[in-house]
Amino acid sequence: MATEQIKAYAKLIRDQRRANPDIPETGLAPAFQRLLADLIPELEAVPQLTVSPEYLNPGVGRPDVALIRPGQPARAFIELKALSKPGDPSRWRDAHDKRQYERLQELSHWSASNFSEFCLFHWDRPFGRAAIVPEAALHPFCEDAAADRLIEHHDSGPFLELLTLLCRADAPAARNAENLAALMAHSARLVRGIVQERLAELNDQGPADHPLLQVRATFRDVLYAHPEAGGYSAKDFDTLFSAAFAQTLAFGLLLVREATGAAVGDNAHEHMPDEHPLMQNALYVLTLPQVAADLGIGLTVMRDTVNSFAPEILAQRPGGRDPILYFYEDFLATFDPAARERYGVYYTPLEVVRYMTGALDPSFKPVGGL
């Protein structure tokens, strides 16, 4: 069955390339989606999935295809590249592609494909590589009968095995507090990269009153008026802001989840405990609809990470260390290990944290007019 479906897929791509030799990957993407939609129902022990063309949706860093279970956020992604580019993302050379590869490595289950090759990853670890179809069978000058013979002699088993693994992707459920810190750090790194790239776009051509730029201005004027005093460089504020944005968002959502035990949603700031007014204001600003739209997949992945852990793993056990007190140390080990060493972030006593947040809170006000 798979052989016939792959033949139809290859013919569709050949026909499209014959009609338009310069057709981009977005033009070929529907053929790839159709192949997935035909193959997935035939795979063994794979849940019902919708093949979503994510490239039609806005947002920086959104992969081209998402595989979505009913009623759940997307947890499996596929990034498509032109046939002229390698299927292996470690060989991508374009600056945009390299930045994209960095972001993709923060996803727990993802793959990359150039329509001929399929590479599967778990975070930044390669999980396997296989040919979907012989590359020659996709060439516009290849006769249909010759292409069919190539496909008939091609073993599609390795590709189907990798696709099956991707389709089985589940929520990133944390085993313990240290593991949760690492998972949160991956989602925060994804948000950080998206914010930084979006700011670069807005600096070049965006309106001065764009909500994300207003949030950046508030952070700069209120919380980071003198970054040098904290050991940070003032030359590249967007780097500092993007990291601060991602970390604040992560810990704001985490506080709400820990306090309520319920899933966080669009109105998470409304459920922030009263003892965290600073974080409530910050979370309100960072999840405004206009700002959230810029985060795209970053906010989706972070919320899913927060909503997928059992709150009791953050409870202190008799005789053990308090997971919350050491959480930031564990988080920073993945989020920015160089900063962890540079600034000596290993453990901050709870009393000091409370004093710092209490001192900051009177000076922080929500951004008005957004």
FENBELRA-V537054 format. One record per helix or strand. SS is the DSSP state (~ for helix, > for strand). FROM is the first residue (numbers start at 1). TO is the last residue. Records with the same first field share a line. If there is no record, write none. Layout:
SS=FROM-TO ; FROM-TO
//
This chain:
~=2-19 ; 25-40 ; 54-56 ; 89-91 ; 95-104 ; 135-138 ; 144-152 ; 157-167 ; 177-205 ; 211-223 ; 227-230 ; 237-260 ; 268-271 ; 274-286 ; 289-295 ; 297-307 ; 311-314 ; 323-335 ; 337-342 ; 350-361
>=50-53 ; 65-68 ; 76-80 ; 110-113 ; 117-122 ; 125-131
//
